[in-house]
Every structure is written in structure tokens, then in C-alpha cells.
Amino acid sequence: MANVYQVYGNHDGALGIYGSKKRAIQAAIEYVQQNGVLECTIDNNNPYITYIEGEDSTAQVEQFYLK
């Protein structure tokens, strides 16, 4: 029984699955920043989905529970 985190990019779809939320958010930030955008907005008001928004790209980290 564990949580896994799937990262989605708005241009590329599913980007990866991670065992830690910290690594998943870092991958989402790197995806948003790959176009040269250094600043991004992180919206983590929802406990199961974290949104990362940049100038041209967005990504989301979605939490799933595995039995």
C-alpha cells in the first residue's frame, strides 16, 4: 500500500510515475522550465493534484493510492 505520483505535461501527456511527491513535482517544474521560463506558479490547494504553470507550459502531478 503506497502512494504513487503521475506527472502530466500539457503538450506531451504522461511524463512519468514517481514514488515520491517531491521528485514528481521537481520533474513537473523541469518540464515547465524547459522552454527557458525560470519562474513558475505552483498551486497545491488540492491534496491529490498539484498544478505547475509557466509562461508556455503547464504540468500536473496527480496522486494515486496503490493497494
LINFENUR-V577169 format. One record per pair of residues at least 4 apart in sequence whose ideal C-beta (glycine too) atoms are under 8 Angstrom apart, sorted by the first residue. I is the first residue (numbers start at 1). J is the second residue. Records with the same first field share a line. If there is no record, write none. Layout:
I->J / J
This chain:
1->65 / 66 / 67
2->19 / 65 / 66
3->21 / 63 / 64 / 65 / 66
4->17 / 18 / 19 / 63 / 64 / 66
5->17 / 18 / 19 / 20 / 21 / 23 / 24 / 61 / 62 / 63 / 64
6->14 / 16 / 17 / 18 / 24 / 61 / 62 / 64
7->14 / 15 / 16 / 17 / 18 / 24 / 27 / 28 / 31 / 59 / 60 / 61
8->13 / 14 / 15 / 59 / 60 / 62
9->13 / 15 / 28 / 31 / 57 / 58 / 59
10->57 / 58 / 59
11->57
12->31
15->27 / 28 / 31 / 59
16->24 / 27
18->23 / 24 / 27
19->23
20->24
21->25 / 50 / 61 / 63
22->26
23->27
24->28 / 61
25->29 / 42 / 50 / 52 / 61
26->30
27->31
28->32 / 50 / 52 / 59 / 60 / 61
29->33 / 40 / 42 / 52 / 59
30->34
31->52 / 57 / 59
32->37 / 40 / 52 / 53 / 54 / 57 / 58 / 59
33->37 / 38 / 40 / 54
34->57
35->54 / 55 / 56 / 57
37->54 / 55 / 56 / 57
39->54
40->52 / 53 / 54
41->52 / 53 / 54
42->50 / 51 / 52
43->50 / 51 / 52 / 53
44->50 / 51
46->50
47->63
48->62 / 63
49->60 / 61 / 62 / 63
50->60 / 61
51->58 / 59 / 60
52->58 / 59 / 60 / 61
53->58
54->58
